Amino acid sequence: MLNIPIGGFCGKIKWGFWAHQRINRLAVFSLPPEMQVFFKTQINYLTENAVNPDKRRYAVVGEAPRHYIDAEAYGDSALYKLPYYWKEAVEKYGEDTLALNGTVPWAIQQYKFQLTEAFRQKNPRRILRVAADLGHYIADANVPLHTTRNYNGQMTGQEGIHAFWESRVAELYGESYDMFVGAAMYEHKVAHRAWQAVRNANAGLDSVLRFERELSAKFRPEQKYVLEDRNGVIVKTYSREFSERYHQLLNRQVERQMRASVKMVADFWFTCWVDAGQPILSDFSHFDLDEQAKKEEKEEKMGWLKRLFSVRTESDN
């Protein structure tokens, strides 16, 4: 068995597979019946493929920046001053600078329009693929640590906090969260909503870092960390006692951000469908990928995995 560091090689890439999958899954239940007739039959696909962007994070050129935005790179109050739209942002900063510092609020807008087009074309396979990806980026925008260069506490001696906040805490307490967010609503201001999600997440960043730092001062290393066996792999992770105290200090912050993610995903899926003219989705209620499509998707994912181990680690970024 292997002994790996906290969070493995996860770093900046994810809420945690469990949380991403749960967010997409729960969003389905907020959709109107006219959409559920298709989305419910495909709920397993939307759940399982919610993590595709993370799987291709290091394997596909241009993927990485879609998961975050480093607000500090643009100065004070950047999240209130940056251009809402991609074209204006490119004109002001250039694509290289934007890619270097993350593009999640613009990526959400891009995928919103892609999903609208998929609905308009009545392409069920495309609808599912883009909807799953859009749900992922929306969830990432709601993570405080996706809005800072100090995404893993590496600048403040808090390495591992990323996986702690979005994976360990969510997996330990997620089943107790109240995730009923009500019916999906039409979003009139897509760009504003994307930026507001990032701003709200960033507003909680100080608490995420400060509470962990204050709590760490009260725990000895052997109290703060434990070794757990996960499918034959020994993983160093945060103890349940430390996690519980942190969870209490955050006052259910992770739950609030997960709820915000579920609500936003449902709202955006619904908005895309409405903007596409509300196509009749019952025609796809028995849709299933044919064998060729399943083979193609399997090969695509294997390709991501192979490239994952041939690229540089995140610590090299």
Steps between C-alpha positions, in 0.01 A plus 500: 500500500610855429524793736410820312476860619181678593276544201719286273561689175158666515619852574298774339282288277191403687224527757559131540343241277226425754386861526512570126295192428250577772454858379417393145274222622298719735464777240289264288224497761456878480418490130142525369322179392555588133875470557497224758343265249843490335740606775371246754549214259858623454570585863771235531682639196481856635622379837787283382623750240490797735868433563613490136659847510714389796605184320622699202641782713862420420442309179323752275657829400290795615302303758677605819408873504127427480496382862609816683589867498787653699346828607824644643659504157290799400535717810257620765128442447581316178187286512294821479712662228584225253304501173188286518542368147783306339548723197551811712728310737719380213522851359612634836732224625570256216420130494835391646455708815142385545593135455785534749271638769187294438181547301217331692240783483551531125504122455158479662364748248662311213352168605162661563486600134626159390225326695237735358620409151494129581136534610421700187650229283313233697820302539456280810859380519632854474245624756618246755872557447478879520250499788730279706798728429305819568393361836864438585621852422210656687584292806866602476403868488333456838817374673688775693839340432435518126522879520856539624863426417526352849267223385653229719631713785848463353576867560393491864634165619158333472570245229214256461221740591349479150415131521408550867234764432345361185549126538554391860240728660246445224534123513479485881196726541340524157232242570361724775478811281162643405526504124142587410539820300160533336402518135740619232448860394586685180822701525473830313857609577726207424830688514407680820400172665831340408698788644280522808570134576874567489464812716292321761750215513793738531326681786529179704869446426628675811295272725616188317866582564476676835294235679732220385804698613350580843387143552835355396666699777291305752565150360817294507587340164402153625158642596451694179580217258420131470579225253203336330478200270312592184465209261837359593679835502614655828415869489600772743196712572349727763368334814129490568547708815686773312248484215207531737646806671574661164151420376354671807716810458395532134138493613392274210679706237566191286129420510410853390739485208374160392142627516596804296660269245196273470268797459721669242548183296125439487431864411755500218384169353144633505603834348682327215191294423272806504738703283503214250124523462406231753545203265294192581734269692257211537621392156827407670352324804634166376828636367810292554848523355553244227791259528723712278437812711569307821823371351604850396432644846689218670800548271488876555516457878782248471685756291467757777634251751800410286590864442451577869810304590711655226458867594650710773357502850310799635794596721683586178237759398 
